[in-house]
């Protein structure tokens, strides 16, 4: 049982250790610069005082001995004593090739310049600074290592939490395995496939009458589309996409059958304008039917739940899958859009797992008693200005959606077995 996000926490600790080391070197460098400045000023002043009597007249032997005595300081790279004409009188230093900070001071006697003192103090490199601070860096590494070990011990889930997560993952994996087996069984069974194809081909006959029906101002349309910002649908073959679309259509068909039973409607009341393909699927129903809007909303909710289960399972198996979004709409006279066109236009404003509605006030009032509705962000036209996003539902609707979802999953498992 490992702690969650160990890699992320380890990365943060590495960044913290690096930043701490950088700040330590920066602070040490700043302190050394200040010390070097003070030391350089003091040493040039002292050397001017000591060498003043030997500069006028110039005594090069005494000046050389004086320079060598000062050069015994390990911080000094080089010393030069010059006369008033910038001629070198004496030099000293054991590291004349080292770079450093130069301190210069004129030697004045009775307000007359008699010479110049130049002292170069060694400027330590980053490597030298790190060698001087190895104890602090090692202690910082020890502290960060303790934090890593403490996180692994504290953040590690308890045995109960671990077993609960394992059970949930196993249950979800088992459900989707059964769904996958059911799909494979249907593909191999020609008779079942033919029956299913005949069942799904019935909406094609109804689609011929779609033109007349969509002109009816009382029609309500449900449009379900895939959320595909990376345009993955364009990169897959029919061998991959058609079985996936068929499975989505099976889910949608079962959702319709169970939802119309609950709302005491007939399957024939729902018209399948478009079966699942790359552009999604579209359903319509007459608003004159009782509970028509509630039924379409429940169909969309149940399908979204099934789609999310399928998405999680297929992602684990690294198979192609997309999340979905749906919209319910009636015709928009001011934009000359029928119900189907309005639903297709509205669903394009949504992201994954989102649902939106555009309905007249009388239908919207009935729907708002069971669903939490919020305004669509950033409206740009009449459709989006009067549309709402479904942000939640009451406990009864949520329980109903979960019950229907579970019934569909169990039915698929029994068929697979």
N, C-alpha and C positions, 0 to 999 in steps of 0.2 A: 504494500500500500504506500505509494509515493505521495508526497505533498503536491497539491495542484500548482501548475505553472512554475515548476522548478527551474526550467530553462530561462524564463523571463526574469525570475528573481536573481539567478546567477548572473545574468547580463547586467542587471542593475547594480549588483555588488561589484562587478568588474569595472563598470563606469565610475562608481563611487570611489573605489581604490585608486583608479587612475587620476581622478580629479583631486583626491586627497594628496597624492604624491606630487601632482603638479603644483598645488597650492603650497605644499611644504617647500618645494624647490624655489618657488617664487618668493616666499617669505624669507627664506635663507639668503637668496640673492640680494633682496632689498636690504637686509640687515648687514650683509657683507659690504655692500656699496656704501652704506652710511659709515661703517667702521673704517673702511678704506679712505673715505674722504677726510674723516677726522685725523686718522693716522698720517695721511700725506701732508696735511696742513701743519701738524705739529712737528713732523720730522723736517720739513723744509725750513720751518722757522728756526728750529734748533740748529740745523746745519749751517744756516746763514750766520747765526750768532757765533758758532764755533769757528767758522772759516773767515770771519770778517777781518781779523788781524793778519791773516796770511794772504789776503788778496791784494793789498796795496802796501808795499810792493808784493808781487806774486811769488810765493814760495811753493813750487810745484811738489817738492818732496813732502812737505808737511800736509799739503792738500791731498796728495795721493794716500798718505797714511790715514788721514781723516776720512776720506771716501771709503777706503777698505774697512775701516772700523765700523762705519755705518752699514756697509754692505753685508755684514754678517747677519743682519735681520733677514729671515727667510722670506718675508713678504716683499722684499725689494728685488726688482729685476735688474735695475741698473741705476747708476748715479753719474751725473756729469756736472763738473764745476767749470764754468766759463768765465772769462774776463769780460771787461766792458765792451770789447770789440768782438764778442762771440767766439773767441778763440778758446779751444778746449785746454784747460789747465790740468785736470785730473779726471779719471773715470774709475768706476768700481761696480761690483755686482757679479754674482755668479750665474745669472740667467739673462744675459743681455739679449738673447734672441726671443725671449718670451714677450708676448704682447700684454699690455696693461694700461693703466690710467696714469697719465703724466701730470706731475705737480711742479709748477715753476714759481720761483720767487726771486726777485731782484735783491741783491745785497747793496745797501746804501750806507755810506759813511759821510757824515756831515752833509746830508742831502745830496750826495754825489754817488752815482751808480758806479760801483767798482767791480761788479761781477753778477753772475746769474747762477742759481742752483736749480738743477733739474733732477727730480726723483721719479722713477717709474715703478709703481707698485703692481705686483702680479694680480691679474684678474682671473680668478679660478674658473675652470670650465664646468660644464654641467656634470661631467663624469666625476670630477673632484668633489663637487657639492654632494652628489649622491653617495660617494664614499664616506663623506663626513656625516651624512644623515642616515646611514644604513640601519642604525638601531631603531630610529623612529619609523622608517619604512617597514622594517620587519615587524614592529609592533602593530602597525596599521594592518598589515597582511594577516597577522594573527587575529585581530579583532574582527575583520571581515570574514575570516574562516569560521570564527565562533558564531557570527550572525547566520552564516549559511547552515551550519549544523543545527542551530536553534530553530531556524525556519523549518527545516526538514522534520524536526521533532514536534514542533507546536502545530504546524499547518497540516500535518498528516491526518487524514480523516479517521474517525473512529471505526472500529470494526462494524458497528451497526450501520453507520452511514455508508461504508464501503459495500456491505452486503446488500443494502437497499438499492444503491446505484447499479450493482451487478444484476440484481433481479429485474430492475426496470429495463436495463439494456437487453437482457436476455429475453424478456417478454416481448419487447418491441421487435427484436431480431426474429423471434419465432413467428410473430404475426406476419411480418413481411416475407419471411421465407415461405410461409404457406400461401401468401398472395402470389409470389413468383411461381411456385409450383402449380397453382391454379391456372395461371396464364399459360404456362408451358403445356399443361394438360389440355387446355382448350385449343391450343395451336395444333396439337397432335391429333386431337379427336376431330375428324372431318365432319361427322354428323353434328356435333355440338357447334362447331364453327359455322356450319351452314345455317343451322337454326338461329345462331346469334346474328349472323349476317342478314338473314331475312328479317329478324326482329329490329335490327338497326337500320335496315333499308326502308322501313315504313315511312320515316320522316322525309325520304326523298320524294315520295309521292305528294306529301303535304307541302313540300317546298315549291311545287309547281303552282300552288295556290297562294304562295307567300305574298306575291305582289299585291293581290287584292286585299289580303289581311293586313299588311303593314300600312296600307292606306287608311285603315280604321284608326281613328284617333283614340280609341279605347284600349289599344294593344299595349302591353307591358313586355319589355324585352330584358333578358338576362344574357349578358355577354361575359364569357370567361376566356381570358387570354393568358399566355405564358409570359412571365417576367424575364426578358432575355436582353439585358443591357449590353452584353458582349456578343450578341447575334450568333449564339452557338447553333441555333437551328439551321443556319445556312451552311454550317460546316459538317453536318452529319448526313449519312446516306439514308435512303428509304428503308434499308434493312434494319437500321437502328430506330428510326423515327416511327415507322408504321406500328410495330408492336407496342411502343410507348403510347402512341395516340389511341390504339385500341384499348389499352388498359385504362387510360383516362376516360374513354367513352363508356366503358363498363362501369366505372365508378359513378359517372354522371347518370347513366341509365338507372342504376340501382338507387341512387339518391332521389331521382324523380319518382320512382315507383313507391318508395317508402314515404316520401313527403306528401304526395297526393293522397295516400291512404290516411295519413294523420289529419289532413285538412279536408277530408271527405270530398275529394275531387276525383276525376278520372284521368288516366294517363293520356287519353285522347284530347283532354283539354290543353295539354302542353304540346306545342308545335316545335319540333326541332328544325330550325332554319338551317343550321350548319353543324355537322358533326365535327368532332375534334380533328383538326389538322394543324398546320403550322400557324394558322391565324386564330386558333382557339375554337370555341364552340358558342352557338347562340340559340337561345330558347325564347319563345314568346307565349303569352297567355292573354286572354281577354280580361280587362279590368272589371268586367261585369260579373265574372265568376266570384263567388264568395271566397274571401281570404286569398285572393290571387297574389297580391303583393307579398303577404306573409309567407306564402308557399314558395315563391321564387327566392325570397331572402333566405329561407331555411335550406333550399336546394344549394344556393351558393355557399352558405355556411358549412353544410355537411361536406360538400365537395372540397372546400378549402382545408378542412380537417383531414380528409383522406389524402389530399395532395401533400400535406405536410408529413404525414406518416410515410408516404412513398418517397418523398424527397430525402428524409433522414436515412431510410434503408438503402436507397440507391447510392447515396453519397458514401455510405460505409463500404459498399461494394465497388466504388469507383465506376459506377455506370452512369450513362447520360440521364439527367433528370433536371427539371426546371421547377421553380416555384410559380404559383399562379396568382392572379388577381381577378376581381369580378366587379361588374357594375350593373345596376338595374335602372332602367329609364323608360319614360314614355316619350311621345313625340314632342318636339320643340317647334312650335309654329313660327316663332319669330326668326328662327334660324333655318326654317324649311327642312327640318330633319324628322324622319319617322323614328319610331321607337328603337329599331335595330341600329340605325345610324347614330342615334344619340347615345345608346349604350356603348357602341364601339368607340365613339369620340371620348366619352367620359372615362372609360377604362384605361385609356392611354395616359391619363393624368395620375395614375396610381403606381405604387411600388409593390414589391412582393408582399403577399398575404393581406393586402388592403382591399376593402370593399367600399363602394360608394353607391348612392341612390339619387335619382332625380324623379320625383313623383309630384302629382297635384296635392294640394293641401289636405283634401279629404283622405287620400290614401296615406299621405305622410303622417297624419295625425294618428291613424290606427297603428302604423308601424313604430312610431316613436314611443308608444306605451311599452314596447318590449325591447327596443334597441336604444342604445345611447348614440345620439347623432351629434356630430360636430361639423362646423363649416369647413368646406374645402379650402385649403390654403392657396393663396395667390390666384384668385379667379381672374379670368381674362375675357369671358363672354357670358351670355345669358345662361348657358348650360352650367358652367362651373360656378357662377354666382349664386344659383339657387340649388346647387347640389350639396349633399352632405356625405361625410364619411361615417361608416359604422365603427364606433370606438368601443363598443361593448354591448352586452345583452343582459337581460335579467336571468335569474337562476333557473326559471322554468324553461326558457328557450335554450340556455346552455345545456341543461340536463337532457332536453329532447335531442339536441344536435349530437351530444355524446352517445346517447342511446342508439340513434340511427347509425352513427358511424360504427359503433361496436357491432351492431347487428350485421352490417355489410361485411365487416372484417371476418366475423364468425362464419357467415355464409360462404365466404371464399375459402376459409380454412376447411370447412366440411366438404366442399366440392373437391378441394385438392386431395383430402384424405380418401 
